[in-house]
Amino acid sequence: MQLVVAIRLAVMMFLQFLIWGAWYVTAPRALSLLGFSPEDFGWTYSVGPIAGMISPIFVGLIADRYMPTQVVLGIMHLLGAAAMYGAIVMMGQGASPDTINLLFFLHMLCYFPTLALTNSLAMQNMSDTSKLFPLVRVFGTFGWIAAGFALNALDLANNVGMFELAAGASALLGIYSFTLPHTPPPGKGQKFRIGDALGLDALVLLKRPSYFTFMLSSFLICIPLAFYYQMAERTLIAGGVSDTEVKMTFGQISEIFFMVAMPLFFARLGVKWMLLVGMFAWVVRYALFAIGTPNEVTWMLLSGVILHGICYDFFFVTGQIYTDQAAPPEIRSQAQGMLVLFTLGLGMLIGAQIGGRVESAFTPAESTRLAQQASDLREEAKAEGVTPAEAEAKEAEAVAISRQALAAKNWKMIWALPAIGAAVILALFTVTFKEDPPTAIDPVLVDPVVPAGDSGGQPEPAPA
């Protein structure tokens, strides 16, 4: 692959994940000032999993069969930018959380298919996927990290500026996509089957006790996983950590390190112990949050973020490798799609809804009162006749009161529940999972980076 093409693809990946990283972690901080409740946040983080369950049908029906990949990619990002811009307009007009969440849903319906499309476009323009794709895909992680630093440097983490950054990056990538190498639809002329899109043929793998145990555990563990994406950044704020939009990127930095070191761990530990270590890291992470937040122990909170590298790589990437090994060649792509459907789709959807209800249950009246006071101050800052200096002061006061509202929540119990849930799932998996002998599965080259990026036309896990 020519160097120029590699650079063009790396820019594509950088912008692809900058869009997501610009708002997905920090959104509740700004939305709380607009009057969002914990249940509203539950829906904010449910729209992605719902879109993830729908997008494989879109990719299989249209993107893989009828239009060049770069054209579909450009159209989807432009539509996604329009949906995010619509959400920004609604925020300025004081629209209800339901209206704003609906526009987030439209944005994610456009964004999620592009996760598979960027992978497909990159791989079809490479001469050696196993060697070159990881070098290009890692720029997506750099894009997510860059988004965190940009939010801090431009002071966008407490206001709609984060959504403007996401919309702008989406529009830029939409335009840029039309300049990417021409990539014909890979499935042109093939008949579309709903079973292929949803991976239904791969259900046969569930007849194998070991894979059924793995899939059930993966589905269940994604329920407490949703708590992290939904509440981790606000947890750091409540625990007294500053510049959280930057420090949340420590998780992506550790992900890069453990991804590089993963082949070494995999060779020594094997599938079962890799999965166990990944699940155990989740238990430790949530316990650190439960203890560190109310006591404002910074090292505990940052350690919980840094554990993302182990939580993600050792569990998700290992699970993708195990799925690739367990499935016959003719249904491997469908098996990866089924894994995404049960984990990042159903598991994360249920987890987001439970997370919103758990947070609401452990949010005392004082926290709710302070949050409403912060929201009222923000509305006062936008009122007619308020000078710029007065508006700035009211915005700053709203942010400060919003942090007090966060600190008043019962974070010990909020994080204790997913910690206990993850521990129970870990124990069940330890007892019931019996790793298949090497002769029972198809041998594959253990290169964890490639399965992580090549999701068989399905969305990838969030990198934060």
C-alpha positions in Angstrom: 0.0 0.0 0.0 1.4 3.4 -0.9 2.3 5.7 1.9 0.0 8.4 0.6 -3.0 6.1 0.7 -2.0 5.0 4.3 -1.9 8.6 5.4 -5.3 9.3 3.9 -6.8 6.3 5.6 -5.2 7.2 8.9 -6.8 10.7 8.7 -10.1 9.0 8.1 -9.7 6.9 11.2 -8.6 9.9 13.3 -11.7 11.9 12.4 -14.0 8.9 12.8 -13.2 8.5 16.5 -12.7 12.1 17.2 -16.4 12.5 16.4 -17.4 9.9 19.0 -14.8 11.0 21.6 -15.9 14.6 21.4 -19.1 14.0 23.3 -19.8 10.4 24.4 -17.9 10.6 27.7 -18.5 14.2 28.7 -22.1 14.6 27.4 -23.8 14.3 30.9 -21.8 17.2 32.2 -23.4 19.6 29.7 -26.8 17.9 29.6 -27.2 18.0 33.3 -27.3 21.8 33.0 -30.1 21.4 30.5 -32.2 19.6 33.1 -31.5 16.0 32.1 -32.3 13.4 34.9 -30.5 10.1 35.5 -33.3 8.4 33.5 -32.8 10.8 30.6 -29.1 9.8 30.7 -30.2 6.2 30.5 -31.8 6.9 27.2 -28.9 9.1 26.0 -26.7 6.0 26.4 -29.4 3.6 25.0 -29.6 5.1 21.6 -26.1 3.9 20.6 -26.9 0.2 21.4 -30.2 0.4 19.6 -28.5 1.9 16.6 -25.9 -0.8 16.8 -28.5 -3.5 16.5 -30.1 -1.8 13.5 -26.9 -0.8 11.6 -25.9 -4.3 10.5 -29.1 -4.5 8.5 -28.2 -1.2 6.8 -24.7 -2.2 6.1 -25.7 -5.5 4.7 -28.6 -4.2 2.6 -27.2 -1.0 1.1 -23.5 -0.3 1.9 -22.3 -3.8 1.0 -24.3 -4.1 -2.3 -25.4 -0.9 -4.1 -23.1 2.0 -3.6 -19.3 2.6 -3.3 -18.2 2.6 0.3 -16.6 6.0 0.3 -19.9 7.5 -1.1 -22.0 5.9 1.6 -19.5 6.9 4.3 -19.7 10.5 3.1 -23.5 10.6 3.0 -23.8 9.0 6.5 -21.4 11.5 8.1 -23.1 14.5 6.6 -26.5 13.2 7.7 -25.0 12.5 11.2 -23.6 16.1 11.3 -27.1 17.4 10.5 -28.7 15.4 13.2 -26.1 16.6 15.8 -26.6 20.2 14.6 -30.3 19.7 15.1 -29.7 18.6 18.7 -27.6 21.7 19.3 -30.4 23.9 18.0 -32.9 22.1 20.2 -30.6 22.6 23.2 -30.5 26.3 22.6 -34.3 26.4 22.4 -34.8 24.6 25.7 -36.3 21.5 24.1 -37.2 18.5 26.3 -34.6 15.7 26.9 -36.7 13.3 24.9 -36.5 15.6 21.9 -32.7 15.9 22.2 -32.3 12.2 22.8 -34.3 11.5 19.7 -31.8 13.6 17.6 -28.9 11.8 19.3 -30.6 8.6 18.1 -30.8 9.9 14.6 -27.1 10.8 14.8 -26.1 7.4 16.1 -28.2 5.7 13.4 -25.9 7.5 10.9 -22.7 7.1 12.9 -22.8 3.4 13.8 -22.8 2.0 10.3 -19.6 4.1 9.6 -17.7 2.1 12.1 -18.0 -1.0 9.8 -17.6 1.1 6.7 -14.3 2.7 7.7 -12.9 -0.8 8.5 -14.2 -2.1 5.1 -12.8 0.8 3.1 -9.4 0.6 4.8 -9.0 -3.2 4.4 -10.1 -3.1 0.7 -7.3 -0.7 0.0 -4.5 -2.6 1.7 -2.2 -5.2 0.3 -1.5 -6.9 3.7 -4.4 -6.4 6.2 -2.8 -8.2 9.1 0.3 -5.9 9.0 -1.1 -2.6 7.8 -4.6 -2.4 9.3 -3.4 -2.1 13.0 -1.1 0.8 12.0 -4.0 2.7 10.4 -6.6 1.7 13.0 -4.6 3.0 15.9 -5.1 6.5 14.6 -8.7 6.1 15.6 -7.6 5.8 19.2 -5.4 8.9 18.8 -8.5 10.7 17.5 -10.4 9.8 20.6 -7.5 11.0 22.8 -7.2 14.2 20.8 -10.9 14.9 21.4 -10.4 14.9 25.1 -7.4 17.3 24.9 -9.4 19.5 22.6 -12.3 19.7 25.0 -9.9 20.8 27.7 -7.9 23.3 25.6 -10.9 25.0 24.1 -13.0 24.9 27.3 -15.8 22.9 25.6 -16.4 20.2 28.3 -19.2 22.1 30.2 -21.3 23.4 27.3 -22.7 22.6 23.9 -19.3 23.2 22.4 -18.6 19.5 22.7 -21.5 18.7 20.4 -20.4 21.5 18.0 -17.0 19.8 17.8 -18.6 16.5 17.0 -20.9 18.0 14.4 -18.0 19.9 12.8 -15.8 16.8 12.7 -18.6 14.8 11.2 -19.2 17.3 8.5 -15.5 17.5 7.7 -15.2 13.7 7.5 -18.3 13.6 5.3 -16.7 15.9 2.8 -13.3 14.2 3.1 -14.8 10.8 2.5 -15.7 11.7 -1.1 -11.9 12.1 -1.8 -11.0 8.7 -0.4 -10.0 5.8 -2.8 -12.8 4.5 -4.9 -14.1 1.3 -3.1 -16.8 -0.7 -4.9 -19.5 -2.3 -2.8 -17.9 -5.7 -1.7 -21.2 -7.6 -1.8 -22.5 -6.3 -5.2 -24.8 -8.8 -6.8 -25.2 -10.9 -3.7 -28.7 -11.6 -2.4 -29.5 -10.0 1.0 -30.5 -12.3 3.8 -31.7 -11.0 7.2 -30.1 -14.0 8.8 -26.7 -13.0 7.4 -27.1 -9.4 8.7 -28.0 -10.5 12.2 -25.7 -13.4 12.3 -28.6 -15.9 12.9 -26.8 -18.8 11.2 -24.1 -18.4 13.9 -26.7 -19.4 16.6 -25.5 -23.0 16.0 -22.4 -22.1 18.1 -24.6 -21.8 21.2 -25.1 -25.6 21.1 -21.5 -25.9 22.3 -21.5 -25.6 26.1 -18.3 -23.7 26.3 -19.4 -21.0 23.7 -22.8 -20.7 25.3 -21.2 -20.0 28.7 -18.9 -17.5 27.0 -21.8 -15.7 25.2 -24.0 -15.7 28.3 -21.2 -14.2 30.4 -20.4 -11.6 27.7 -24.0 -10.5 27.5 -24.3 -10.2 31.3 -21.0 -8.5 31.9 -22.0 -5.8 29.4 -24.8 -4.7 31.7 -22.5 -3.3 34.4 -20.1 -2.2 31.6 -22.7 0.4 30.6 -22.3 2.1 34.0 -18.7 3.1 33.0 -19.6 5.0 29.8 -22.6 6.6 31.4 -21.1 7.8 34.7 -17.3 7.4 34.9 -16.4 11.0 33.9 -19.0 12.5 36.3 -17.6 10.1 39.0 -14.2 11.7 38.6 -15.7 15.2 38.9 -17.5 14.2 42.1 -14.3 12.7 43.5 -12.5 16.0 43.0 -10.5 15.2 39.9 -9.7 18.2 37.6 -9.4 18.2 33.8 -11.5 15.0 33.6 -11.9 15.3 29.9 -8.2 14.8 29.5 -7.7 12.2 32.3 -10.5 10.0 30.8 -8.2 9.5 27.8 -5.8 7.6 30.1 -8.0 4.6 29.3 -7.2 4.8 25.6 -3.5 5.3 26.3 -3.5 2.1 28.4 -5.5 0.4 25.7 -2.7 1.0 23.2 -0.1 -0.4 25.6 -2.0 -3.6 26.4 -3.0 -4.1 22.7 0.7 -4.2 21.8 1.5 -6.5 24.7 -1.5 -8.7 24.2 0.1 -11.4 22.0 2.6 -12.1 24.8 -0.2 -12.4 27.4 -2.4 -14.5 25.1 0.4 -17.0 24.5 1.0 -17.6 28.2 -2.6 -17.4 29.6 -4.9 -18.8 27.0 -8.5 -17.8 26.3 -10.1 -18.7 29.7 -7.5 -16.8 31.8 -7.5 -13.8 29.5 -11.2 -13.5 29.9 -11.0 -14.0 33.6 -8.4 -11.3 34.0 -10.5 -9.0 31.9 -13.6 -9.6 34.0 -11.6 -9.3 37.3 -10.3 -5.9 36.1 -13.9 -4.7 35.8 -14.6 -5.8 39.4 -11.5 -4.0 40.6 -12.4 -0.9 38.6 -15.9 -0.5 40.0 -14.6 -1.2 43.5 -12.1 1.6 43.1 -14.8 3.9 42.0 -17.1 2.9 44.9 -14.4 3.6 47.5 -12.5 6.4 45.8 -15.3 8.7 44.8 -16.9 9.5 48.2 -13.4 9.7 49.8 -11.9 11.7 46.9 -9.0 9.4 46.5 -7.6 10.5 43.2 -5.2 7.6 42.6 -8.1 5.1 43.0 -10.2 7.0 40.4 -7.4 7.3 37.9 -6.4 3.7 38.4 -10.0 2.7 37.5 -9.7 4.7 34.3 -6.3 3.2 33.4 -7.7 -0.3 33.9 -9.7 0.3 30.7 -6.8 -1.2 28.7 -7.2 -4.6 30.5 -11.0 -4.4 30.6 -11.3 -3.8 26.9 -8.4 -5.7 25.4 -8.4 -8.8 27.6 -12.2 -9.3 27.4 -13.5 -7.8 24.2 -10.5 -8.5 21.9 -10.0 -12.0 23.4 -13.7 -12.7 23.0 -13.5 -11.7 19.3 -10.5 -14.0 18.9 -12.3 -16.9 20.7 -15.3 -16.4 18.5 -13.1 -16.4 15.3 -11.6 -19.7 16.5 -14.8 -21.3 17.5 -16.7 -20.5 14.3 -16.4 -22.4 11.0 -14.9 -20.2 8.3 -18.2 -19.8 6.4 -20.0 -18.2 9.4 -17.2 -16.3 11.1 -18.4 -12.9 10.1 -21.9 -13.8 11.2 -20.5 -15.0 14.5 -18.8 -11.7 15.1 -22.1 -10.0 14.3 -23.9 -12.2 16.8 -21.3 -11.3 19.5 -21.9 -7.6 18.9 -25.7 -8.0 18.9 -25.7 -9.7 22.3 -23.0 -7.6 24.0 -22.9 -4.0 22.6 -26.5 -4.2 21.5 -28.7 -6.0 24.1 -26.3 -6.0 27.0 -25.4 -2.3 26.8 -29.0 -1.4 26.1 -30.2 -3.1 29.3 -27.2 -1.8 31.2 -27.9 1.8 30.2 -31.5 1.6 31.3 -30.5 -0.1 34.6 -27.7 2.4 35.1 -30.1 5.3 34.8 -32.5 3.8 37.4 -29.7 2.9 39.8 -28.3 6.5 39.6 -31.8 7.9 40.2 -32.4 5.6 43.2 -29.2 6.9 44.9 -29.6 10.5 44.0 -30.8 12.3 47.1 -33.2 15.2 47.1 -30.4 17.7 47.8 -28.6 16.6 44.7 -31.7 17.1 42.6 -32.3 20.5 44.1 -28.7 21.6 43.3 -29.0 20.3 39.8 -32.2 22.2 39.2 -30.5 25.4 40.6 -27.6 25.0 38.2 -30.0 24.5 35.3 -32.0 27.6 36.3 -28.8 29.7 36.5 -27.9 28.6 33.0 -31.2 29.7 31.7 -30.8 33.1 33.5 -27.4 33.4 31.7 -29.2 33.2 28.4 -32.0 35.7 29.3 -32.5 38.9 27.4 -30.7 41.9 28.9 -28.0 39.9 30.7 -24.5 41.4 30.0 -21.7 39.1 28.7 -19.9 39.5 32.0 -23.0 38.6 34.0 -23.7 35.6 31.7 -20.2 34.3 32.2 -20.5 34.6 36.0 -23.8 32.8 36.0 -22.4 30.0 33.8 -19.4 29.6 36.1 -21.7 29.5 39.1 -23.9 26.9 37.4 -20.9 24.7 36.7 -19.8 24.9 40.4 -23.2 24.1 41.7 -23.5 21.2 39.2 -20.4 19.7 40.7 -21.8 20.0 44.2 -24.9 18.1 42.9 -22.7 15.3 41.6 -20.8 15.1 44.9 -24.1 14.7 46.8 -25.0 11.4 45.0 -24.4 8.1 46.8 -21.6 7.0 44.5 -20.5 4.2 46.9 -23.8 2.4 46.3 -24.0 3.3 42.6 -20.7 1.6 41.9 -21.0 -1.2 44.5 -23.9 -2.7 42.5 -22.1 -3.2 39.2 -19.0 -4.3 41.2 -21.1 -7.0 42.8 -22.8 -7.9 39.6 -19.4 -8.3 37.7 -18.0 -10.4 40.6 -21.0 -12.8 40.4 -20.6 -13.2 36.7 -16.9 -13.7 37.1 -17.5 -16.5 39.7 -20.1 -18.2 37.4 -17.8 -18.0 34.4 -14.9 -19.4 36.4 -16.9 -22.4 37.5 -18.8 -23.2 34.3 -16.5 -22.3 31.4 -14.4 -25.2 30.1 -12.0 -24.1 27.4 -12.1 -26.2 24.3 -9.0 -28.3 23.5 -6.9 -27.0 20.6 -8.2 -29.8 18.3 -11.8 -28.7 18.8 -11.5 -25.3 17.2 -10.1 -24.0 14.0 -6.5 -22.7 14.4 -6.0 -19.1 13.6 -3.1 -16.7 13.8 -3.3 -15.0 17.2 -3.1 -11.4 16.2 -5.6 -9.6 18.5 -5.4 -6.3 16.8 -7.0 -7.5 13.5 -10.1 -9.1 15.0 -10.6 -5.9 17.1 -10.8 -3.9 14.0 -12.4 -6.4 11.6 -15.8 -6.8 13.2 -17.3 -8.6 10.2 -19.3 -5.6 9.1 -20.4 -4.8 12.7 -19.8 -1.8 15.0 -16.8 -2.0 17.3 -16.9 -1.4 21.1 -16.5 2.1 22.3 -12.8 2.9 23.0 -13.7 4.7 26.2 
